[in-house]
Amino acid sequence: MGEEKKQNNHVYNYKSVEDGEPETKRSAMTLRERWCSCNRGVERYHYILLFLCIVIVIAVTLSITITFLNGKNQHEPKKPHVVLVIADDMGYNDIGYYNKFNDINTPNLDKLAKEGVRLDRYYGQSICTPARAALFTGRYPYRYGMQGARPILYGAKLGLPLTEEQILPQVMKEGGYSTYLVGKWHLGYSKWDYTPVKRGFDYFYGMYGGFADYFTHISAEPESPDNAAFDLHEHYKENITSTGTVKETDGQNLELIRDTWNDYSEKLFTDKAVQIIRDHDVEGSPLFLTVSYMNPHSPLQALEDDLGRVPGNVNNTIRKRFSALMVSLDTGVQQLTEALKSRDMYDNTIFIFTGDNGGAVQGPINSNSLGGTNWPLRGSKWTIWEGGVKVPAFVRGPGITPNSESQDLFHITDWLPTLASLIGVIPKMKLDGVDQSGLLKGTTNTSARKDLILELDPAYKQAAYIKDNYKIILGDPSPKPYDDIYPPLIDDATWYASFKNTTINPWGRYMYSNFSQQCDQKIKEYLGKLEDSSYNFKDIKSIAEFDHSEIRLYDLDNDPSEKHDLFTGRERYKTLVRDMYDYLGEQSKEMSDLLFFVGSEYRDVTSAYKEYSLDPPLPIGKDKNMEEINKWRPWL
């Protein structure tokens, strides 16, 4: 018995129990306990193995994911940089690739156009402010009261309505871009909320108004001579407080006058744009740079070097100066592209070039000769003839079809939705512009746009609408009597010979003797109507109240010069005209209740100025009393 117990102790190694239970029961319980203990050990081992397997799977998954993402980032192209160049008052015939008279020299623009898509059926507006409003909003100007052939005058208490809550630079900001504007703004400056740095641009260097002296940067607008002032400004978004106060001192802004005195505007704008490109953090964010030149807008002040590069057949002084301004613009564009190439940005840059409105044409007797030409198109800037609204434009860049020419309809409002599509942003506003990215990339053969409202202006009671190849005009197409087809004034003999063979209007045959008088009289009638308090333009809610004494229809495919009115006396076109008219009628119901630039408020240029004496004074210029102007007026 003792041996058996010893054996059992040896075999089972159980301990003596103090509760006096039978030995057999104690042996069975010990066996169960050891079995459970063994199972618990195995379970712990399994848990450890399972944990290690999970860790390994997670580690492998993370490694694969990181490798995939790194590989994707290495092969996925970055968002393209965007450079938008705007020319001011450049006519259809004022760029090398359209020029028919060998009097324009723009080799760099011509080369860039060949690298991308040349937009041969591209439209702006009839004058600068509405054109820039359409460009930046992607919406027709009549929707917010900025239509018509009327710009913002210097000192006027007007600006692009703040209800246009998301304009192009704000769209680009949403896409992660750094945004810069260099050059002309012309969309308001009577309060800070109208200015570029409050409308989406991180930085602005340029002029608020319509045009100024190329050297002194003094506003040169004849309509508001009392408001002659220095118009060159530099503002950073971070230096404007929430209340609109400029943090930097006025003294620093005054120094800008001294630093730029007698420096040529085109060179100032080009140098600043080049500096922005060279300083841009390419890895940090893509670049959106708008360079809005004043060239070739009047006053026609050209550099001697640029005059020397004008084609030798140009003998007329005015046309030669105009052509030299295009040389200057072309040189500036060359320097922009060279800067992009020096930073290895060029191949990944969408480069857009566009005019704003047609060229301001000239006649040999016109005292206000401005040098432009829209040959072979009819009309001038200020008009809704083709010459006033059809302008040169092209785009080149990554994914853009090279060396191609598009005959499809394209409007200046199309840039906002097109760029938004290319950078992956959905605009917040309801737009009139359409996404043309498919046309530019060659993924579609036709334009997304089939029609275009060029004008709905209750002040002048005129309208213009293009559908397919037909164009309807209601009312007088021209607030100034530029109703003909004008060749460039290379020399008097050439101009007379060309004009005599192309004149359309009866008065054109005797315009040589009274052209200026015709202009002056019609301008006075036009401005008088706008200022007449009894002229209740704000009550006009439909084109039914527009001028119906003149309705015209043109087939632009077969008659791009608008020589042959198809409507008058032709029954077969009445159904087409009625359909186009009815569509205009529906759209006219959406005209804004606001209407800028008309009535007495249009010519109210009495914005409160801050005047700072320049000490020592600079010979800025003389006012209408021929007294020296020694004060800087920043309008804000």
C-alpha positions in Angstrom: 0.0 0.0 0.0 2.8 2.4 0.8 4.6 1.5 -2.3 1.5 2.0 -4.4 1.1 5.4 -2.8 4.7 6.3 -3.5 4.2 5.1 -7.1 1.1 7.2 -7.3 3.0 10.1 -5.9 5.6 9.6 -8.5 3.2 9.1 -11.3 0.7 11.7 -10.5 2.8 13.9 -8.3 -0.3 15.0 -6.4 0.0 16.8 -3.1 -1.6 15.7 0.0 -4.9 17.3 0.7 -6.0 18.4 4.1 -9.7 18.1 3.7 -9.6 14.3 4.2 -11.2 13.4 0.8 -10.6 9.9 -0.5 -7.4 9.3 -2.3 -9.0 8.2 -5.6 -11.0 11.4 -5.8 -8.0 13.5 -5.2 -6.1 11.7 -8.0 -8.9 12.3 -10.5 -9.2 16.0 -9.8 -5.5 16.5 -10.1 -5.5 14.9 -13.6 -8.3 17.2 -14.7 -6.5 20.2 -13.4 -3.3 19.3 -15.2 -5.3 18.7 -18.4 -6.8 22.2 -18.2 -3.5 23.7 -17.4 -2.0 22.1 -20.5 -4.9 23.4 -22.7 -4.4 26.9 -21.3 -0.8 26.8 -22.4 -1.6 25.8 -25.9 -4.3 28.5 -26.1 -1.8 31.1 -25.1 0.6 29.9 -27.7 -2.1 30.1 -30.4 -3.0 33.7 -29.3 0.7 34.7 -29.6 0.9 33.1 -33.1 -2.3 34.8 -34.2 -1.1 38.2 -32.9 2.2 37.8 -34.7 0.4 36.9 -37.9 -1.8 40.0 -37.7 1.2 42.2 -37.1 2.9 40.7 -40.2 -0.2 41.1 -42.4 -0.6 44.8 -41.3 3.1 45.5 -41.9 3.0 43.9 -45.4 -0.2 45.7 -46.3 1.2 49.1 -45.2 4.4 48.4 -47.1 2.5 47.6 -50.3 0.2 50.6 -49.9 3.1 53.0 -49.4 5.0 51.5 -52.3 1.9 51.8 -54.5 1.2 55.4 -53.5 4.8 56.4 -54.0 4.8 54.8 -57.4 1.5 56.5 -58.2 2.8 59.9 -57.1 5.9 59.4 -59.2 3.9 58.7 -62.4 0.9 60.9 -61.8 1.4 64.4 -63.3 1.1 67.4 -61.0 -1.6 69.9 -61.6 -0.5 72.2 -64.4 0.6 75.8 -63.9 -1.6 78.3 -65.6 -0.4 81.6 -67.2 -3.2 83.8 -68.6 -2.0 86.7 -70.8 -4.5 89.5 -71.8 -3.9 92.0 -74.5 -5.8 95.3 -74.4 -7.5 96.7 -77.6 -5.8 94.3 -79.9 -7.7 94.0 -83.2 -8.3 90.8 -85.2 -5.7 91.9 -87.8 -3.2 93.0 -85.2 -1.4 89.7 -84.6 1.1 88.1 -86.9 -0.8 84.9 -87.8 -3.9 86.8 -89.0 -2.2 90.0 -90.4 -2.7 90.5 -94.1 -0.7 93.7 -94.6 2.8 92.7 -93.2 2.7 95.6 -90.8 2.7 93.6 -87.5 5.6 91.6 -86.1 4.7 89.1 -83.4 7.0 86.0 -83.9 6.8 84.7 -80.3 3.0 84.8 -80.2 2.8 83.1 -83.6 5.1 80.3 -82.4 3.2 79.8 -79.2 -0.1 79.6 -81.2 1.4 76.8 -83.3 2.2 74.8 -80.2 -1.4 74.6 -79.2 -5.0 75.3 -80.4 -5.6 78.5 -82.3 -9.2 79.6 -81.6 -10.4 81.1 -84.9 -13.9 81.7 -83.8 -13.3 83.3 -80.4 -15.3 86.2 -78.9 -14.8 88.7 -76.2 -17.0 91.7 -75.4 -17.1 95.1 -77.1 -15.0 97.0 -74.5 -12.7 96.3 -71.6 -14.7 96.3 -68.3 -17.5 94.0 -69.6 -14.9 91.7 -71.2 -12.9 91.3 -68.0 -16.1 90.8 -66.0 -17.1 88.0 -68.4 -13.7 86.4 -68.2 -13.4 86.3 -64.4 -17.1 85.4 -63.7 -17.8 82.9 -66.4 -21.2 84.7 -66.8 -22.7 87.1 -69.3 -22.3 90.7 -68.1 -26.1 91.4 -68.5 -26.7 89.1 -65.5 -25.1 91.6 -63.1 -25.5 94.9 -64.9 -22.1 95.4 -66.5 -23.1 95.1 -70.1 -22.8 97.7 -72.9 -19.9 99.5 -74.5 -19.1 101.4 -71.2 -16.0 101.0 -69.0 -15.5 102.0 -65.4 -14.2 105.6 -65.3 -11.4 106.7 -63.0 -12.8 107.5 -59.6 -16.2 106.0 -60.3 -18.0 104.4 -57.3 -18.5 101.1 -59.2 -17.1 97.6 -59.3 -17.8 94.0 -60.2 -20.8 93.2 -57.9 -19.9 91.2 -54.8 -22.9 89.0 -55.5 -20.5 87.3 -58.1 -19.2 85.4 -55.1 -16.8 83.0 -56.8 -14.7 84.4 -59.7 -11.8 82.8 -61.5 -9.0 83.4 -59.0 -11.2 82.0 -56.3 -11.8 78.9 -58.3 -8.1 78.5 -58.8 -7.5 79.0 -55.0 -10.0 76.1 -54.3 -7.9 74.0 -56.6 -4.8 74.7 -54.5 -3.2 77.4 -56.6 -1.1 80.4 -55.7 -2.8 83.3 -57.5 -1.2 86.5 -58.9 -2.4 89.4 -61.0 0.0 91.7 -62.7 -1.2 94.6 -64.9 -4.6 96.0 -65.5 -7.7 95.2 -63.3 -10.5 97.6 -64.4 -13.2 95.9 -62.3 -13.5 98.5 -59.5 -11.4 100.0 -56.7 -13.7 102.5 -54.9 -13.6 100.2 -51.9 -11.3 97.4 -50.8 -13.9 94.7 -51.4 -13.7 95.5 -55.2 -9.9 95.1 -55.4 -8.0 92.0 -56.7 -6.7 90.9 -53.3 -10.2 90.8 -51.9 -11.4 88.8 -55.0 -9.2 85.8 -54.8 -5.7 87.0 -55.8 -2.9 86.5 -53.3 -0.9 89.4 -54.8 -1.6 92.3 -57.1 0.9 94.6 -58.9 -0.6 96.9 -61.5 -3.2 99.5 -62.3 -6.8 99.7 -61.1 -8.2 101.8 -64.0 -8.5 101.6 -67.8 -5.4 103.2 -69.1 -2.6 105.5 -68.1 0.6 107.1 -69.3 3.1 104.2 -70.1 5.9 106.1 -68.4 4.5 108.3 -65.6 1.6 105.9 -64.8 -0.8 108.8 -64.5 -4.4 108.1 -65.5 -5.0 109.5 -69.0 -8.8 109.3 -69.2 -10.3 112.4 -71.0 -13.7 111.8 -69.4 -12.4 112.6 -66.0 -9.5 115.0 -66.3 -9.9 116.2 -62.7 -9.1 112.7 -61.5 -5.6 112.5 -63.0 -3.6 110.5 -60.5 -0.8 107.9 -60.2 -2.3 104.5 -61.0 0.3 101.8 -60.0 -0.2 99.8 -56.9 1.2 96.7 -55.1 -0.8 94.8 -52.6 -0.4 91.4 -50.8 -3.5 89.6 -49.6 -2.0 89.1 -46.1 -1.4 92.9 -45.8 -5.1 93.7 -46.1 -7.0 93.4 -42.8 -10.5 92.1 -42.4 -11.7 95.7 -42.3 -9.8 96.5 -45.5 -7.0 98.5 -43.8 -3.6 98.4 -45.5 -1.0 97.3 -43.0 2.0 98.7 -44.8 2.5 102.5 -44.5 1.4 105.0 -47.1 5.0 106.0 -47.3 5.9 102.6 -48.8 3.3 103.1 -51.5 4.6 106.5 -52.2 8.0 105.0 -52.7 6.5 102.9 -55.5 6.0 106.1 -57.4 9.6 107.1 -57.1 10.9 103.6 -57.9 8.9 103.4 -61.1 8.9 106.9 -62.4 9.6 106.9 -66.2 9.8 103.1 -66.2 7.9 101.6 -69.1 4.6 99.9 -68.1 5.1 96.8 -70.2 8.6 96.2 -68.8 7.5 96.8 -65.2 4.7 94.2 -65.7 6.9 91.7 -67.5 9.7 92.0 -64.9 7.3 91.5 -62.0 5.7 88.5 -63.7 9.1 87.0 -64.4 10.1 87.5 -60.8 7.0 85.7 -59.6 7.8 82.8 -61.8 11.4 82.6 -60.7 10.5 82.8 -57.0 7.5 80.4 -57.1 7.7 77.3 -54.9 7.0 74.7 -57.5 6.8 71.9 -54.9 4.5 73.9 -52.7 1.6 74.7 -55.0 0.8 75.2 -58.7 0.9 78.7 -60.1 -2.0 80.8 -61.5 -0.5 83.9 -63.0 -2.6 86.5 -64.9 -0.6 89.1 -66.8 -2.9 91.8 -68.1 -0.9 94.1 -70.3 -2.1 97.6 -71.3 -0.6 97.1 -74.7 -1.6 98.1 -77.4 -4.2 100.4 -75.8 -3.7 104.2 -76.2 -1.9 106.4 -75.5 0.4 105.1 -78.3 3.7 105.5 -76.5 6.4 103.3 -77.9 10.0 102.6 -77.1 12.6 103.5 -79.8 13.9 99.9 -79.8 10.4 98.6 -80.5 9.8 101.2 -83.2 13.0 99.9 -84.9 11.5 96.4 -85.1 8.3 97.5 -86.9 8.1 96.2 -90.5 9.7 98.8 -92.9 6.6 99.3 -95.0 4.7 101.1 -92.3 5.0 104.9 -92.9 2.1 106.2 -91.0 3.2 107.4 -87.5 0.1 106.2 -85.6 0.1 102.7 -87.1 3.8 102.5 -86.5 3.5 103.3 -82.9 0.6 100.8 -82.5 2.7 98.1 -84.2 5.6 98.9 -81.9 3.3 98.3 -78.9 2.6 94.9 -80.3 6.3 94.3 -80.6 6.7 95.2 -77.0 3.9 92.8 -76.0 5.4 90.0 -78.0 8.8 90.5 -76.4 7.2 90.4 -72.9 5.5 87.1 -73.7 8.9 85.8 -74.9 10.4 86.7 -71.5 7.6 84.9 -69.7 8.1 81.7 -71.6 11.9 81.8 -71.1 11.3 82.3 -67.3 9.0 79.2 -67.3 11.6 77.2 -69.2 14.4 78.2 -66.8 12.3 76.8 -63.9 11.4 73.6 -65.8 7.8 74.7 -65.6 7.1 75.3 -69.3 6.1 71.8 -70.3 3.6 71.6 -67.4 2.1 75.1 -68.0 -1.2 75.9 -69.7 -0.5 79.1 -71.5 -3.6 81.1 -72.5 -3.5 84.3 -74.7 -6.6 86.3 -75.3 -7.7 89.8 -76.4 -10.5 91.5 -74.5 -12.3 93.4 -77.3 -11.8 94.4 -80.9 -9.2 96.9 -82.0 -9.9 100.6 -81.8 -9.7 101.5 -85.5 -8.5 104.7 -87.1 -9.3 106.8 -90.1 -7.0 109.4 -91.8 -9.1 112.3 -90.6 -10.1 111.0 -87.2 -8.5 113.2 -84.5 -8.8 110.3 -82.1 -6.9 107.8 -84.3 -6.1 104.7 -82.2 -4.1 102.6 -84.6 -5.9 99.2 -84.6 -7.5 97.2 -87.3 -10.0 94.3 -87.4 -9.7 93.6 -91.1 -11.5 91.9 -92.8 -14.2 92.2 -90.0 -16.7 95.0 -89.9 -16.7 97.6 -87.1 -14.4 98.5 -84.2 -14.2 98.4 -80.4 -17.4 99.7 -78.9 -19.5 97.9 -81.5 -21.3 94.6 -81.7 -20.1 94.1 -85.2 -17.7 91.2 -85.6 -14.8 93.7 -85.5 -15.8 94.8 -82.0 -16.1 91.4 -80.4 -14.2 88.8 -82.4 -10.6 88.7 -81.2 -7.4 86.5 -81.4 -6.9 83.8 -78.8 -5.0 80.5 -78.4 -4.0 78.1 -75.7 -1.1 75.6 -75.4 0.1 73.3 -72.7 0.1 69.7 -71.5 -2.7 67.6 -73.1 -3.6 70.5 -75.4 -3.7 69.4 -79.1 -0.6 71.0 -80.8 -0.5 72.8 -84.1 -4.3 72.9 -84.6 -6.9 75.5 -85.6 -10.4 75.4 -84.2 -13.4 76.9 -86.1 -15.7 76.2 -83.2 -17.5 78.8 -81.2 -15.7 79.8 -78.1 -16.5 82.7 -75.7 -14.4 84.5 -73.1 -16.8 83.2 -70.4 -15.7 79.6 -71.3 -12.3 79.9 -69.6 -13.6 79.6 -66.0 -15.4 76.3 -66.5 -12.7 75.0 -68.8 -9.9 75.6 -66.3 -12.1 74.4 -63.4 -12.5 71.1 -65.3 -8.8 70.8 -66.1 -7.9 71.2 -62.4 -10.7 69.2 -60.9 -12.9 72.0 -59.3 -16.7 72.2 -59.5 -17.7 76.0 -59.7 -20.3 77.1 -57.2 -22.0 79.6 -59.5 -24.5 79.0 -62.3 -22.4 79.8 -65.4 -23.0 80.9 -69.0 -19.5 79.7 -69.9 -19.2 76.0 -71.0 -16.4 73.5 -70.4 -14.3 73.4 -73.6 -11.6 71.1 -72.3 -12.7 68.3 -74.6 -12.3 70.5 -77.6 -8.8 71.6 -76.5 -7.6 68.1 -75.7 -9.0 66.7 -78.9 -11.3 64.2 -77.1 -14.2 65.7 -78.9 -14.4 67.1 -82.4 -17.0 69.9 -81.8 -17.4 72.8 -79.4 -19.6 72.4 -76.4 -21.1 75.8 -77.3 -23.7 76.1 -80.0 -24.8 79.7 -79.4 -23.7 82.9 -77.8 -25.4 86.1 -76.5 -23.0 88.9 -77.3 -25.1 91.7 -75.9 -28.3 92.5 -74.1 -28.2 96.3 -73.3 -31.4 98.1 -72.3 -29.6 101.4 -72.0 -28.7 101.4 -75.7 -31.6 99.1 -76.6 -29.4 96.8 -78.6 -28.8 93.0 -78.6 -26.8 90.5 -80.5 -27.0 86.7 -80.6 -25.2 84.0 -82.5 -26.7 80.6 -83.1 -24.6 78.2 -85.2 -23.5 80.3 -88.2 -26.2 82.9 -88.0 -26.0 86.2 -86.1 -29.0 88.5 -85.3 -28.6 92.1 -84.3 -31.3 94.3 -82.8 -31.0 98.0 -82.8 -27.9 100.1 -83.8 -24.8 97.9 -83.6 -22.5 100.9 -83.0 -22.7 103.6 -80.3 -19.9 105.2 -82.3 -20.1 105.4 -86.1 -17.5 102.7 -86.8 -19.8 100.7 -89.1 -17.4 99.9 -91.9 -14.4 97.7 -92.7 -11.2 99.5 -92.0 -7.8 98.5 -93.3 -4.7 99.5 -91.3 -3.4 103.0 -92.0 0.0 101.9 -93.3 0.1 105.1 -95.4 -2.6 107.4 -96.7 -2.6 106.1 -100.3 -2.9 102.4 -99.2 -5.7 103.3 -96.8 -7.8 105.2 -99.3 -7.4 102.6 -101.9 -8.4 99.7 -99.6 -11.3 101.6 -98.0 -12.8 102.7 -101.2 -13.1 99.1 -102.4 -14.6 97.8 -99.2 -16.8 100.6 -97.8 -20.4 99.5 -96.9 -22.1 102.5 -95.5 -23.3 105.3 -97.9 -21.8 107.9 -95.7 -18.5 106.1 -95.9 -17.9 107.4 -99.3 -17.8 111.0 -98.0 -16.5 110.3 -94.6 -13.1 111.7 -95.5 -14.3 115.2 -94.9 -16.6 114.7 -91.9 -15.5 111.6 -90.0 -14.6 113.3 -86.8 -17.8 115.4 -86.9 -19.9 112.2 -87.3 -18.1 110.7 -84.3 -18.5 113.7 -82.1 -22.2 114.1 -82.8 -23.1 110.5 -82.2 -21.1 110.2 -79.1 -22.8 113.3 -77.6 -26.2 111.8 -78.5 -25.3 108.5 -76.8 -23.9 110.0 -73.6 -26.8 112.4 -73.4 -29.2 109.5 -73.5 -27.4 107.8 -70.7 -27.5 110.9 -68.5 -31.1 111.8 -69.2 -33.0 111.2 -66.0 -36.3 110.7 -68.0 -34.8 107.7 -69.8 -36.2 104.9 -67.6 -33.9 102.2 -68.8 -34.4 100.3 -65.5 -38.0 99.7 -66.4 -36.9 97.8 -69.5 -37.4 94.1 -68.6 -37.6 92.6 -72.1 -36.2 93.1 -75.6 -39.8 93.8 -76.6 -38.9 97.3 -75.5 -35.6 97.4 -77.5 -35.1 99.2 -80.7 -36.8 97.3 -83.5 -36.3 99.8 -86.2 -33.2 97.9 -87.3 -33.1 94.1 -87.3 -30.3 92.4 -89.1 -29.3 88.8 -89.9 -26.0 87.6 -91.2 -24.6 84.2 -92.2 -21.1 84.4 -90.7 -19.8 81.3 -92.5 -20.4 82.8 -95.9 -20.3 86.5 -94.9 -17.8 87.0 -92.0 -17.6 90.7 -92.9 -21.3 91.2 -92.4 -21.9 92.9 -95.7 -25.2 91.2 -96.6 -28.2 91.5 -94.4 -30.3 88.4 -95.0 -33.4 89.6 -93.1 -34.5 92.8 -94.9 -37.0 91.9 -97.6 -36.4 88.1 -97.4 -39.4 86.1 -96.2 -37.6 82.8 -96.0 -35.5 83.9 -93.0 -38.3 85.3 -90.9 -38.9 82.0 -89.1 -35.2 81.8 -88.2 -35.2 85.4 -87.0 -38.4 84.8 -84.9 -36.8 81.8 -83.2 -33.6 83.6 -82.4 -35.6 86.7 -81.3 -37.8 84.6 -79.0 -34.8 83.0 -77.4 -33.3 86.5 -76.7 -36.7 87.5 -75.3 -36.6 84.7 -72.8 -33.0 85.5 -71.8 -33.7 89.2 -71.5 -36.0 88.3 -68.5 -32.9 87.4 -66.6 -31.2 90.8 -67.0 -30.1 92.2 -63.7 -32.2 94.9 -62.1 -28.9 96.7 -61.7 -27.4 98.6 -64.6 -24.0 100.2 -64.1 -22.4 102.9 -66.1 -25.6 104.8 -67.0 -27.3 107.8 -65.6 -25.7 110.5 -63.5 -24.0 107.8 -61.3 -21.9 106.6 -64.2 -20.2 109.9 -64.5 -20.0 110.5 -60.7 -16.2 110.3 -60.3 -16.1 112.0 -56.9 -14.8 109.1 -54.9 -13.2 110.4 -51.7 -9.4 110.5 -52.3 -6.6 110.4 -49.8 -4.1 112.9 -51.0 -0.5 112.7 -50.0 1.9 115.5 -50.9 5.1 114.2 -52.6 8.1 115.8 -50.9 10.2 116.5 -52.8 7.6 116.8 -55.6 7.9 114.9 -58.8 6.9 116.4 -62.2 4.0 114.1 -62.4 2.1 116.3 -64.9 -0.3 119.1 -65.2 -4.0 119.3 -64.6 -6.6 121.1 -66.8 -5.5 124.5 -65.4 -1.9 123.6 -66.4 -0.8 123.5 -62.7 1.7 120.9 -61.5 0.1 117.8 -59.9 2.2 116.9 -56.9 -0.3 114.7 -55.1 -0.9 110.9 -55.1 -4.5 109.8 -55.1 -4.9 106.1 -54.4 -8.8 106.1 -54.5 -9.1 104.2 -51.3 
